């Protein structure tokens, strides 16, 4: 079963910008939706939806740090349908807004050079 769950998890990692309802993930794994949801949470400690949100936030943080794309473009590129939802979830997960995260990430390397 773990191999089947990893197949779905790998698919979410590679295509985190896509929608991944439990039914779709269950099809990838070849099991029922309810069995998949229970098994995923048991194996990885979080429900599939929360795992996907964390992957999207991780990718957004990297894009904020490594690109000059505006926050709206990053939100939509990482799979969010609403800028407001992106901002709210980003703040809940990271403790700061996307703009504040970018400013801090860009300031930290400069601070390290002056020491």
MDTraj code that builds the backbone (N, CA, C; nanometers):
import mdtraj as md
import numpy as np

residues = "UNK UNK UNK UNK UNK UNK UNK UNK UNK UNK UNK UNK UNK UNK UNK UNK UNK UNK UNK UNK UNK UNK UNK UNK UNK UNK UNK UNK UNK UNK UNK UNK UNK UNK UNK UNK UNK UNK UNK UNK UNK UNK UNK UNK UNK UNK UNK UNK UNK UNK UNK UNK UNK UNK UNK UNK UNK UNK UNK UNK UNK UNK UNK UNK UNK UNK UNK UNK UNK UNK UNK UNK UNK UNK UNK UNK UNK UNK UNK UNK UNK UNK UNK UNK UNK UNK UNK UNK UNK UNK UNK UNK UNK UNK UNK UNK UNK UNK UNK UNK UNK UNK UNK UNK UNK UNK UNK UNK UNK UNK UNK UNK UNK UNK UNK".split()
xyz = np.array([
    [0.0823, -0.1196, 0.0000],
    [0.0000, 0.0000, 0.0000],
    [0.0871, 0.1265, 0.0000],
    [0.1987, 0.1224, 0.0709],
    [0.2848, 0.2405, 0.0767],
    [0.3322, 0.2809, -0.0628],
    [0.3651, 0.1835, -0.1447],
    [0.4087, 0.2136, -0.2810],
    [0.2984, 0.2873, -0.3583],
    [0.1744, 0.2470, -0.3382],
    [0.0608, 0.3130, -0.4055],
    [0.0442, 0.4561, -0.3554],
    [0.0594, 0.4744, -0.2248],
    [0.0489, 0.6090, -0.1678],
    [0.1621, 0.6982, -0.2175],
    [0.2812, 0.6428, -0.2260],
    [0.3948, 0.7202, -0.2755],
    [0.3761, 0.7621, -0.4208],
    [0.3109, 0.6775, -0.4985],
    [0.2829, 0.7128, -0.6377],
    [0.1958, 0.8394, -0.6430],
    [0.0925, 0.8446, -0.5599],
    [0.0049, 0.9624, -0.5559],
    [0.0796, 1.0832, -0.4992],
    [0.1577, 1.0618, -0.3959],
    [0.2344, 1.1713, -0.3349],
    [0.3342, 1.2282, -0.4360],
    [0.4012, 1.1425, -0.5098],
    [0.4948, 1.1879, -0.6130],
    [0.4230, 1.2689, -0.7207],
    [0.3042, 1.2262, -0.7565],
    [0.2263, 1.2986, -0.8574],
    [0.1894, 1.4375, -0.8047],
    [0.1496, 1.4458, -0.6776],
    [0.1183, 1.5769, -0.6187],
    [0.2424, 1.6649, -0.6147],
    [0.3568, 1.6069, -0.5825],
    [0.4811, 1.6840, -0.5782],
    [0.5146, 1.7415, -0.7161],
    [0.5012, 1.6606, -0.8181],
    [0.5380, 1.7024, -0.9534],
    [0.4383, 1.8004, -1.0141],
    [0.3122, 1.7875, -0.9761],
    [0.2065, 1.8694, -1.0361],
    [0.1243, 1.9390, -0.9280],
    [0.1912, 2.0010, -0.8321],
    [0.1214, 2.0617, -0.7191],
    [0.0319, 2.1780, -0.7610],
    [0.0537, 2.2327, -0.8778],
    [-0.0285, 2.3429, -0.9268],
    [-0.1644, 2.2945, -0.9778],
    [-0.1811, 2.1635, -0.9938],
    [-0.3081, 2.1078, -1.0415],
    [-0.4003, 2.0770, -0.9234],
    [-0.5286, 2.0607, -0.9542],
    [-0.6244, 2.0187, -0.8526],
    [-0.6090, 1.8696, -0.8288],
    [-0.6076, 1.8302, -0.7024],
    [-0.5921, 1.6896, -0.6661],
    [-0.6985, 1.6480, -0.5652],
    [-0.8236, 1.6364, -0.6103],
    [-0.9251, 1.5852, -0.5174],
    [-0.8925, 1.4406, -0.4794],
    [-0.9420, 1.3985, -0.3654],
    [-0.9114, 1.2645, -0.3145],
    [-0.9482, 1.1571, -0.4160],
    [-1.0583, 1.1732, -0.4867],
    [-1.0971, 1.0723, -0.5867],
    [-0.9897, 1.0548, -0.6939],
    [-0.9320, 1.1654, -0.7382],
    [-0.8269, 1.1575, -0.8405],
    [-0.7029, 1.0886, -0.7848],
    [-0.6653, 1.1234, -0.6629],
    [-0.5500, 1.0597, -0.5993],
    [-0.5742, 0.9108, -0.5778],
    [-0.6969, 0.8772, -0.5398],
    [-0.7319, 0.7364, -0.5190],
    [-0.7190, 0.6579, -0.6498],
    [-0.7593, 0.7196, -0.7598],
    [-0.7451, 0.6532, -0.8907],
    [-0.5982, 0.6284, -0.9225],
    [-0.5135, 0.7267, -0.8951],
    [-0.3697, 0.7108, -0.9175],
    [-0.3163, 0.5941, -0.8352],
    [-0.3690, 0.5795, -0.7141],
    [-0.3238, 0.4742, -0.6225],
    [-0.3932, 0.3410, -0.6435],
    [-0.5050, 0.3419, -0.7143],
    [-0.5777, 0.2176, -0.7385],
    [-0.6559, 0.1667, -0.6186],
    [-0.7020, 0.2595, -0.5332],
    [-0.7823, 0.2210, -0.4165],
    [-0.9041, 0.3129, -0.4082],
    [-0.9950, 0.2835, -0.3159],
    [-1.1127, 0.3687, -0.2986],
    [-1.0715, 0.5016, -0.2353],
    [-1.1552, 0.6026, -0.2543],
    [-1.1254, 0.7359, -0.2015],
    [-1.1145, 0.7345, -0.0493],
    [-1.2071, 0.6690, 0.0179],
    [-1.2030, 0.6689, 0.1644],
    [-1.0804, 0.5931, 0.2161],
    [-1.0493, 0.4820, 0.1529],
    [-0.9309, 0.4057, 0.1939],
    [-0.8044, 0.4878, 0.1694],
    [-0.7981, 0.5554, 0.0569],
    [-0.6822, 0.6381, 0.0270],
    [-0.6650, 0.7480, 0.1320],
    [-0.7728, 0.8210, 0.1605],
    [-0.7637, 0.9328, 0.2552],
    [-0.7156, 0.8858, 0.3922],
    [-0.7721, 0.7763, 0.4410],
    [-0.7303, 0.7227, 0.5716],
    [-0.5846, 0.6770, 0.5686],
    [-0.5498, 0.6035, 0.4648],
    [-0.4147, 0.5478, 0.4548],
    [-0.3101, 0.6566, 0.4383],
    [-0.3396, 0.7599, 0.3608],
    [-0.2454, 0.8700, 0.3401],
    [-0.2166, 0.9388, 0.4726],
    [-0.3206, 0.9697, 0.5467],
    [-0.3003, 1.0379, 0.6739],
    [-0.2220, 0.9497, 0.7716],
    [-0.2504, 0.8218, 0.7737],
    [-0.1764, 0.7313, 0.8618],
    [-0.0288, 0.7249, 0.8214],
    [-0.0034, 0.7195, 0.6925],
    [0.1346, 0.7043, 0.6445],
    [0.2172, 0.8318, 0.6579],
    [0.1560, 0.9474, 0.6310],
    [0.2320, 1.0721, 0.6237],
    [0.1987, 1.1734, 0.7325],
    [0.0997, 1.1433, 0.8154],
    [0.0685, 1.2298, 0.9291],
    [-0.0164, 1.3508, 0.8999],
    [-0.0530, 1.3720, 0.7741],
    [-0.1401, 1.4833, 0.7356],
    [-0.2364, 1.4347, 0.6284],
    [-0.3542, 1.4960, 0.6203],
    [-0.4460, 1.4600, 0.5124],
    [-0.3885, 1.5032, 0.3770],
    [-0.4313, 1.4399, 0.2687],
    [-0.3780, 1.4748, 0.1358],
    [-0.3927, 1.6222, 0.1016],
    [-0.5050, 1.6819, 0.1366],
    [-0.5273, 1.8228, 0.1023],
    [-0.4259, 1.9125, 0.1733],
    [-0.4001, 1.8858, 0.2995],
    [-0.3030, 1.9672, 0.3740],
    [-0.1627, 1.9472, 0.3184],
    [-0.1305, 1.8260, 0.2787],
    [-0.0001, 1.8003, 0.2183],
    [0.0157, 1.8830, 0.0907],
    [-0.0875, 1.8838, 0.0073],
    [-0.0834, 1.9603, -0.1174],
    [-0.0672, 2.1095, -0.0892],
    [-0.1401, 2.1611, 0.0087],
    [-0.1266, 2.3028, 0.0435],
    [0.0163, 2.3348, 0.0871],
    [0.0762, 2.2472, 0.1658],
    [0.2130, 2.2730, 0.2110],
    [0.3116, 2.2713, 0.0943],
    [0.2912, 2.1832, -0.0018],
    [0.3778, 2.1809, -0.1207],
    [0.3636, 2.3104, -0.1995],
    [0.2399, 2.3590, -0.2134],
    [0.2178, 2.4840, -0.2872],
    [0.2849, 2.6010, -0.2163],
    [0.2746, 2.6043, -0.0843],
    [0.3370, 2.7128, -0.0082],
    [0.4888, 2.7048, -0.0207],
    [0.5461, 2.5861, -0.0130],
    [0.6914, 2.5703, -0.0289],
    [0.7370, 2.6215, -0.1646],
    [0.6618, 2.5865, -0.2685],
    [0.6976, 2.6318, -0.4036],
    [0.6840, 2.7836, -0.4154],
    [0.5774, 2.8389, -0.3560],
    [0.5575, 2.9837, -0.3601],
    [0.6714, 3.0554, -0.2872],
    [0.7144, 3.0029, -0.1727],
    [0.8260, 3.0641, -0.0999],
    [0.9528, 3.0650, -0.1850],
    [0.9782, 2.9554, -0.2542],
    [1.0965, 2.9495, -0.3412],
    [1.0855, 3.0509, -0.4544],
    [0.9670, 3.0645, -0.5121],
    [0.9496, 3.1607, -0.6208],
    [0.9617, 3.3040, -0.5698],
    [0.9115, 3.3311, -0.4503],
    [0.9259, 3.4649, -0.3925],
    [1.0731, 3.4987, -0.3713],
    [1.1494, 3.3996, -0.3295],
    [1.2920, 3.4195, -0.3023],
    [1.3739, 3.4294, -0.4312],
    [1.3414, 3.3453, -0.5299],
    [1.4295, 3.3267, -0.6452],
    [1.3867, 3.3969, -0.7737],
    [1.2683, 3.4573, -0.7757],
    [1.2220, 3.5239, -0.8974],
    [1.1740, 3.6648, -0.8664],
    [1.1491, 3.7394, -0.9710],
    [1.0915, 3.8731, -0.9567],
    [0.9438, 3.8739, -0.9954],
    [0.8825, 3.7565, -1.0097],
    [0.7402, 3.7508, -1.0444],
    [0.6597, 3.8200, -0.9357],
    [0.5506, 3.8873, -0.9764],
    [0.4690, 3.9496, -0.8733],
    [0.3900, 3.8426, -0.7972],
    [0.3399, 3.8807, -0.6820],
    [0.2730, 3.7868, -0.5926],
    [0.1520, 3.7230, -0.6601],
    [0.0795, 3.7995, -0.7394],
    [-0.0382, 3.7447, -0.8085],
    [0.0026, 3.6337, -0.9049],
    [0.1074, 3.6567, -0.9815],
    [0.1539, 3.5545, -1.0756],
    [0.1992, 3.4290, -1.0015],
    [0.2668, 3.4469, -0.8909],
    [0.3121, 3.3320, -0.8115],
    [0.1927, 3.2556, -0.7565],
    [0.0930, 3.3271, -0.7069],
    [-0.0266, 3.2615, -0.6524],
    [-0.0912, 3.1725, -0.7578],
    [-0.1130, 3.2259, -0.8753],
    [-0.1801, 3.1475, -0.9789],
    [-0.0897, 3.0383, -1.0350],
    [0.0398, 3.0648, -1.0438],
    [0.1334, 2.9647, -1.0947],
    [0.1460, 2.8450, -1.0013],
    [0.1255, 2.8670, -0.8737],
    [0.1361, 2.7573, -0.7774],
    [0.0026, 2.6881, -0.7509],
    [-0.1001, 2.7233, -0.8270],
    [-0.2248, 2.6479, -0.8212],
    [-0.3390, 2.7104, -0.7455],
    [-0.3231, 2.8309, -0.6961],
    [-0.4312, 2.8955, -0.6227],
    [-0.5274, 2.9595, -0.7203],
    [-0.6536, 2.9536, -0.6904],
    [-0.7580, 3.0122, -0.7757],
    [-0.7906, 3.1552, -0.7333],
    [-0.7481, 3.1929, -0.6129],
    [-0.7808, 3.3240, -0.5573],
    [-0.6586, 3.3809, -0.4869],
    [-0.6277, 3.5048, -0.5160],
    [-0.5161, 3.5722, -0.4500],
    [-0.5430, 3.5863, -0.3011],
    [-0.6677, 3.6136, -0.2649],
    [-0.7034, 3.6274, -0.1236],
    [-0.6814, 3.4989, -0.0456],
    [-0.7222, 3.3874, -0.1035],
    [-0.7029, 3.2580, -0.0375],
    [-0.5551, 3.2272, -0.0255],
    [-0.4805, 3.2526, -0.1311],
    [-0.3360, 3.2313, -0.1267],
    [-0.2732, 3.3107, -0.0117],
    [-0.3047, 3.4392, -0.0048],
    [-0.2478, 3.5239, 0.0990],
    [-0.2850, 3.4783, 0.2389],
    [-0.4116, 3.4405, 0.2570],
    [-0.4586, 3.3967, 0.3888],
    [-0.3891, 3.2676, 0.4319],
    [-0.3844, 3.1684, 0.3409],
    [-0.3215, 3.0408, 0.3743],
    [-0.1710, 3.0589, 0.3923],
    [-0.1097, 3.1392, 0.3086],
    [0.0343, 3.1647, 0.3209],
    [0.0657, 3.2221, 0.4590],
    [-0.0119, 3.3208, 0.5011],
    [0.0105, 3.3834, 0.6319],
    [-0.0135, 3.2836, 0.7451],
    [-0.1171, 3.2014, 0.7326],
    [-0.1478, 3.1017, 0.8357],
    [-0.0331, 3.0015, 0.8504],
    [0.0211, 2.9581, 0.7369],
    [0.1266, 2.8560, 0.7389],
    [0.2615, 2.9148, 0.7798],
    [0.2962, 3.0313, 0.7263],
    [0.4309, 3.0862, 0.7477],
    [0.4391, 3.1923, 0.8566],
    [0.3257, 3.2514, 0.8912],
    [0.3264, 3.3574, 0.9911],
    [0.3528, 3.4955, 0.9348],
    [0.3645, 3.5057, 0.8021],
    [0.3869, 3.6355, 0.7385],
    [0.3229, 3.6376, 0.6010],
    [0.3029, 3.7567, 0.5500],
    [0.2440, 3.7703, 0.4165],
    [0.3479, 3.7331, 0.3105],
    [0.3027, 3.7022, 0.1885],
    [0.3990, 3.6743, 0.0813],
    [0.4961, 3.7908, 0.0573],
    [0.4459, 3.9128, 0.0630],
    [0.5305, 4.0297, 0.0407],
    [0.6350, 4.0439, 0.1513],
    [0.5936, 4.0217, 0.2750],
    [0.6884, 4.0286, 0.3870],
    [0.7923, 3.9168, 0.3775],
    [0.7492, 3.7997, 0.3352],
    [0.8417, 3.6868, 0.3177],
    [0.9473, 3.7213, 0.2131],
    [0.9030, 3.7779, 0.1014],
    [0.9975, 3.8164, -0.0039],
    [1.0967, 3.9202, 0.0476],
    [1.0479, 4.0204, 0.1166],
    [1.1357, 4.1263, 0.1673],
    [1.2382, 4.0683, 0.2645],
    [1.1942, 3.9808, 0.3550],
    [1.2862, 3.9201, 0.4511],
    [1.3888, 3.8323, 0.3809],
    [1.3437, 3.7505, 0.2857],
    [1.4346, 3.6603, 0.2135],
    [1.5391, 3.7386, 0.1349],
    [1.4999, 3.8519, 0.0787],
    [1.5936, 3.9315, 0.0000],
    [1.6882, 4.0105, 0.0896],
    [1.6446, 4.0414, 0.2106],
    [1.7283, 4.1171, 0.3041],
    [1.8306, 4.0273, 0.3731],
    [1.7936, 3.9034, 0.4037],
    [1.8835, 3.8131, 0.4775],
    [2.0170, 3.7898, 0.4088],
    [2.0224, 3.7631, 0.2768],
    [2.1548, 3.7455, 0.2153],
    [2.2404, 3.8712, 0.2261],
    [2.1791, 3.9886, 0.2153],
    [2.2537, 4.1127, 0.2267],
    [2.3092, 4.1311, 0.3672],
    [2.2286, 4.0913, 0.4671],
    [2.2716, 4.1029, 0.6066],
    [2.3921, 4.0112, 0.6309],
    [2.3923, 3.8945, 0.5702],
    [2.5022, 3.7995, 0.5882],
    [2.6335, 3.8503, 0.5288],
    [2.6256, 3.9287, 0.4218],
    [2.7454, 3.9800, 0.3573],
    [2.8118, 4.0898, 0.4392],
    [2.7347, 4.1625, 0.5194],
    [2.7908, 4.2743, 0.5924],
    [2.8554, 4.2327, 0.7248],
    [2.8440, 4.1076, 0.7612],
    [2.9006, 4.0617, 0.8903],
    [3.0466, 4.0352, 0.8828],
])
top = md.Topology()
chain = top.add_chain()
for i, resn in enumerate(residues, 1):
    res = top.add_residue(resn, chain, resSeq=i)
    for name in ("N", "CA", "C"):
        top.add_atom(name, md.element.get_by_symbol(name[0]), res)
traj = md.Trajectory(xyz[None], top)
